[in-house]
Amino acid sequence: MVWRRFPQVNLANLPTPLEEMKAVSRDFSCQVYMKRDDLTGLAFGGNKVRKLEFLLAEALDQGANAVITEGGVQSNHARMTAAASRKLGLEPVLVLGGRAAEEKRGNLLLDDFLGARVYFCPLSDRKKTMKEVGELYEQEGLNPYIIPTGGSTPLGTLGYLRAAEEIKKQEQVLGLEFDYILAPLGSGGTHAGLLLGKYYYGLRAKILGIAVERRDFRPLVEDLFSQSVGMLGMEMKMEKGDFMINQDYVGPGYGYFDEATASAIRYFARQEGILMGPVYTGKAGAGLLDLLEQGFFPPGSKILFIHTGGTPELFAWNEFEPGEVDK
């Protein structure tokens, strides 16, 4: 348990369940399971709390009394950071890229309930604004701890190194080994952590990221992986083919969703009783269904889909139609 070498705080309900998606498995010639990281708890759950357990432990060790992070207006990471900060007695400060909405809905409404201080700025100015806000708080005598996009730092990757240990144990209980592990790909920390866990715990699965925006993800994930290996003082090398990226389901861009995403969300809701948000898991769900339909996975493949949460995004629309997230 190499991750136990690092301080952490208890924020999540772990391990999360792993369940077979029987309708999906029935409709396609593969065994498809879901890791329910939407059930981690803490303000509607999601994958980010795994990273926050390590990051906020460091914040407390450094004597922080405020936490500053950034994201889009409907950021799941921002919502969970605000909730975790409140739980630990820290002041949550959110820098959100986009417009202040006329009506607070979805994650933005939850940020308000949590009493987070929110600063809006253009999407491209988030890092600059976060630095400026941090300096302002320091001038006021506060000691802010800054968390970059998605909590995707070498320390944050330990959250999914730990998740890989859970997956290994759940494989043993089920008596199988997964051939593929699939999850939405955004800030890269989840996938870097899964790759660490793949090699450390000996998982057979290839890691497949379904991109939620158009960018060059491979250097991002490889750099996070390399830095994390260095932090752990271990020797690991990412093997060619162990990490795959698919950008076919981005749609119009980050924060937008198209009919394929909407159709996938309806499918999982009506066939499995599972809800997905349109920004992350809905796009990954659309990718999973289309790849199954195309025959990308060999018949009989054992596939694990990681539900990373984000369902509050669903409540940012009055009518569920393809379009733009509230910004």
Order of alpha helices (4+ residues) and beta strands (2+ residues): beta-alpha-beta-alpha-beta-alpha-beta-alpha-beta-alpha-beta-alpha-beta-alpha-beta-alpha-beta-beta-alpha-alpha-beta-beta
